Amino acid sequence: MKYVVLAVLALACFAAAANNDELLVANVKLTIPKGEPVEYTRDASAPAQNVDISTIIAIGKAVWEIIKDGQPVVDYKTDWAGAVPKGVSWGELEGFKDYKWGPFQWDFDNVLGMTNVKFHWNFAWSCKGSYNGHGAFIMNAGVGVVEIYAAWGYTVDVTCTVDSNPVNYGTKVDPIAGLAVEVTLNVKSVLQSFTERCRVSLRGNCAGALISCS
């Protein structure tokens, strides 16, 4: 009887260890796209907002949720940011083109080589908006979800933060707006927790620059 009990305990310990192997993340991979930002066709039209030429201001939201408890909650009609000239009607800006950059990828693999969590996304924005032929401004800057997956036992939350102080990469006569956009990923399980960030600069001339990604 004693040996039977020991055998059962040994099997239980082995099963628990196997379950822990599945839950434990052994490797976090960040994949950054090799290509440049490319033009694409946006599904929804840009919302009308107020916008001026010598002073660039940020409009739209500064922070919003993309993923909550593993589910997409982003609303592309309202969850966006822009960098535009102060005091000019948005309708007076023209020539916008829709660009996306990605996909960027975070993949969390366990010790068995299986993927426990993945989040793939594009940075997206409308660029080259000009006022009376001058400037290159931004609208609709944000994040487009490509793929989200979380295995049982994992909680995933993703937020987008946009710097409230746009940068002018051009001149006073022909400003090139720039916005710093950061994606923050929080992953939790009963055994581990991770916080990953990726920060880029999206610009009015449709260029994108990597600032810092972990």
C-alpha positions in Angstrom: 0.0 0.0 0.0 2.9 2.3 0.9 4.4 1.9 -2.6 1.0 2.6 -4.3 0.7 5.9 -2.4 4.3 6.9 -3.3 3.6 6.0 -6.9 0.4 8.2 -7.0 2.3 11.1 -5.3 5.1 10.8 -7.9 2.6 10.9 -10.8 0.9 13.9 -9.2 4.2 15.7 -8.9 5.1 14.9 -12.5 1.8 16.2 -13.7 2.2 19.4 -11.7 5.7 19.9 -13.1 4.4 19.4 -16.6 1.7 21.9 -16.1 4.2 24.4 -14.7 6.4 23.9 -17.8 3.4 24.8 -20.0 2.7 28.0 -17.9 6.3 29.2 -17.5 7.4 31.6 -20.3 11.0 30.7 -21.3 11.4 33.2 -24.1 9.9 36.5 -25.2 10.4 37.4 -28.9 9.9 40.8 -30.4 9.7 41.0 -34.1 10.2 44.4 -35.8 9.2 44.7 -39.5 12.1 45.1 -41.9 10.3 47.2 -44.4 9.4 50.9 -44.5 5.8 52.2 -43.8 3.5 51.6 -46.8 0.4 53.3 -48.0 -2.9 51.5 -47.6 -6.7 52.0 -47.9 -8.3 52.9 -44.6 -11.7 51.5 -43.9 -13.2 54.4 -42.0 -13.1 58.1 -43.0 -11.1 60.5 -40.8 -13.2 62.3 -38.1 -13.4 66.0 -38.4 -11.4 68.0 -35.9 -10.0 71.5 -35.4 -6.5 72.0 -36.6 -2.7 75.8 -37.5 0.6 76.2 -39.5 3.4 77.6 -37.3 2.4 75.9 -34.1 1.7 72.1 -34.1 -0.8 70.8 -31.5 -1.8 67.4 -30.5 -5.5 66.4 -30.9 -7.5 63.3 -30.2 -6.8 61.0 -27.3 -3.5 60.7 -25.3 -4.2 57.2 -23.8 -6.6 54.4 -24.7 -7.0 50.6 -24.3 -6.4 48.3 -27.2 -6.7 44.9 -25.5 -8.5 44.3 -22.2 -8.4 40.8 -20.6 -7.3 39.3 -23.8 -10.0 40.9 -26.0 -9.8 43.8 -28.5 -11.6 46.9 -27.1 -10.2 49.5 -29.4 -12.6 51.8 -31.3 -10.9 53.0 -34.4 -13.5 55.8 -34.8 -12.6 57.4 -31.5 -9.3 56.0 -30.4 -6.8 58.0 -32.4 -4.4 61.0 -32.1 -3.3 63.7 -34.5 -0.6 66.5 -34.9 -2.1 69.5 -36.7 -1.7 73.2 -37.1 -3.3 75.3 -34.4 -6.5 77.2 -35.1 -7.2 76.0 -38.7 -10.3 74.1 -39.7 -9.6 70.4 -40.2 -11.5 70.6 -43.5 -8.9 73.0 -44.8 -6.2 70.4 -44.6 -5.8 68.3 -47.8 -3.8 65.5 -49.4 -3.8 63.0 -46.5 -2.6 59.5 -47.3 -3.2 56.5 -45.0 0.0 54.6 -44.0 0.7 51.6 -41.8 3.9 50.1 -40.4 4.2 46.5 -39.4 3.4 44.0 -38.3 5.3 44.4 -35.0 5.1 41.2 -32.9 5.5 40.0 -29.4 5.5 36.2 -28.9 5.8 34.5 -25.5 7.0 30.9 -25.8 7.1 28.4 -22.9 9.9 25.9 -22.1 8.1 23.3 -24.4 8.3 25.6 -27.4 4.6 26.4 -27.4 3.3 29.9 -27.7 1.4 31.1 -24.6 0.8 34.7 -25.7 1.1 36.6 -28.9 0.2 40.2 -29.9 0.8 41.4 -33.4 0.0 44.9 -34.5 0.5 47.7 -37.0 1.1 51.4 -36.3 -1.3 53.3 -38.6 -1.7 57.0 -39.3 -2.9 59.5 -42.0 0.0 61.7 -43.2 0.9 64.4 -45.7 -2.0 66.6 -44.8 -1.1 70.1 -45.9 -2.6 73.6 -45.4 -2.5 75.8 -48.5 0.3 73.7 -49.9 2.5 73.8 -46.8 3.3 71.4 -44.1 2.8 67.7 -43.5 0.4 66.9 -40.7 -1.0 63.8 -39.0 -4.4 62.4 -38.2 -5.8 59.0 -37.1 -2.5 57.9 -35.5 -2.9 54.7 -33.5 -2.6 51.0 -33.5 -4.3 48.3 -35.6 -4.6 44.9 -34.1 -3.4 42.1 -36.4 -3.5 39.1 -34.0 -4.1 38.5 -30.3 -3.8 35.1 -28.5 -3.6 34.2 -24.8 -3.5 30.6 -23.6 -5.5 29.5 -20.5 -4.1 31.1 -17.3 -2.8 34.3 -19.0 -4.2 37.8 -18.7 -3.2 40.2 -21.5 -3.8 44.0 -21.5 -2.5 46.4 -24.1 -2.6 50.2 -24.1 -1.6 53.0 -26.5 -0.1 56.3 -25.3 0.6 59.3 -27.5 3.0 62.1 -26.5 1.0 65.4 -26.0 3.9 67.5 -27.4 4.3 67.0 -31.1 7.7 67.6 -32.7 8.4 69.6 -35.9 10.8 67.8 -38.1 10.5 70.5 -40.8 10.6 74.2 -40.8 8.2 77.0 -39.7 7.0 77.5 -43.2 6.7 73.8 -44.0 6.3 71.9 -40.7 6.6 68.1 -40.6 4.6 66.9 -37.6 5.9 64.1 -35.5 4.1 62.1 -32.8 5.7 59.6 -30.3 3.4 56.6 -30.0 4.0 53.9 -27.4 2.4 50.5 -27.1 2.5 48.9 -23.6 1.8 45.2 -23.2 1.1 43.6 -19.8 1.0 39.9 -19.4 0.2 38.0 -16.2 -0.1 34.4 -15.0 -0.1 32.8 -11.6 3.6 32.3 -12.0 4.9 35.3 -13.9 4.3 38.8 -15.1 5.8 40.8 -17.9 5.6 44.4 -19.1 6.8 45.2 -22.6 6.9 48.5 -24.4 7.5 49.7 -28.0 7.8 53.4 -28.8 8.0 54.9 -32.3 7.9 58.2 -34.0 5.2 58.6 -36.6 5.7 61.6 -38.9 3.7 63.8 -41.2 5.9 62.9 -44.2 4.7 59.3 -43.8 8.1 58.1 -42.3 8.3 56.1 -39.2 11.3 55.8 -36.8 12.0 53.3 -34.0 12.6 55.0 -30.6 12.8 52.1 -28.3 11.3 48.6 -28.2 11.9 45.9 -25.6 
